[in-house]
Amino acid sequence: MAQTVSIIVSPEDQVRLAEVIGDRNSPQKHVQRARIVLLSAEHRPVLEVAREIGISRPAVWRWQLRYAEQGVDGLLRDKTRKPGKPPLSLETVARVLALPCSNPPGSVTHWTGRAVAKAVGISLRAVQRIWDAHRLQPHRLRTFKKSKDPAFAEKVEDVVGLYMEPPCHAVVLSIDEKSQIQALDRTQPGLPLKPGKCATMTHDYKRNGTTTLFAALNILDGTVLGRCMQKHRHQEFIKFLNAVERAVPAGKIIHAILDNYATHKHPKVRQWLADHPRWVFHFTPTSASWLNAVEGFFSIITRRKIRRGVFKSVAQLEDAIRAYIRYHNGQAKPFVWTKTAEGIFEKLSRLPASSE
């Protein structure tokens, strides 16, 4: 096909097209069509026009032909399309929404888009559009566990109160340990990320040992004090508490939020707590680790530093963890808790009753 066409644009049309391009209220599609015609009037090759505007050559030919047949008015008017299929009936839409909420036939656990499309007699894409419009996602599943702690309400009010209204002249710390962090080395080098292809990493790996990260998140400024240790017994926990004790300025009460891990309630830990009267332990309810703020930091460091990392030794892994903690503290922000205790109770009340 010819790569260069001759378009003759009258002075009047040149003025109109220039006005379309110069008008900030003109739709971008009209501006694009006007530019196609004006560049073509300069006898430029079709490929050059397409590259400069960022479209395909058939698009250039289409609007050159439209201008030749209908002038400037043809560029500013879209052709009406032939009527397509009639819209789906309300009964069909209602059935597409109802089926995923019912028990599926056979031995499967849930409805799929193709199964619904086959049952209703419409296309898979039609089912997907209806689900998207109504925010229905049968393929997703979220897990939960309702705490059976008899003091659940009191503990939630205690911890949430510390988050939302921390006491004056005190430090509020969320403390926990992330155990069994593996130093994994890949069996082969991966390929880096590039346009059109994601980064790669071998599915198999070599284990080079583990470490445990003890961390204390300061609620007031968002900084983290972390220590890596080989084990996570009460001895290591007491060592970490001593490190926190040295880091917190004298004269400040320390409110520590912890989960119910046995190490945190070991007799020697209780004795250490009795010997340090400025410390106050606040335990989260059982099966409610989401209430411990430092868990959010563990999730972040796992996703951003550990999961994709390649570590040839435990020492290399620990160096990487310490480096990330320094990076985090360099841009730390105060921890902000927004959900009130009453809001938590109201949401939990909507859960189904326990079957036990």
Protein Blocks (a to p, Z undefined) as FASTA:
>chain_A
ZZbdcddddfklmmmmmmmmmpmkbcfklmmmmmmmmmmmnopafklmmmmnopafklmm
mmmmmmmmnommlmmpccddddddddddfklmmmmmmmmmpccehjbfbdcfklmmmmno
pafklmmmmmmmnopafkbccdddddfbfklmmmmmmmmmmmmmccehiacddddddehi
acdddfbdcddddehiacdddfbdcdebdcdddddddfknopacddddfbdcfklmmmmm
mmmmmmpcghiacdddddfbfklmgfklmmmmmmmmkbccddddehilklpmklmmmmmm
mmmmmmmpccfbfklmmmmmmmmmmmmmmmgccdddfbdfklmmmmmmmpccdfZZ
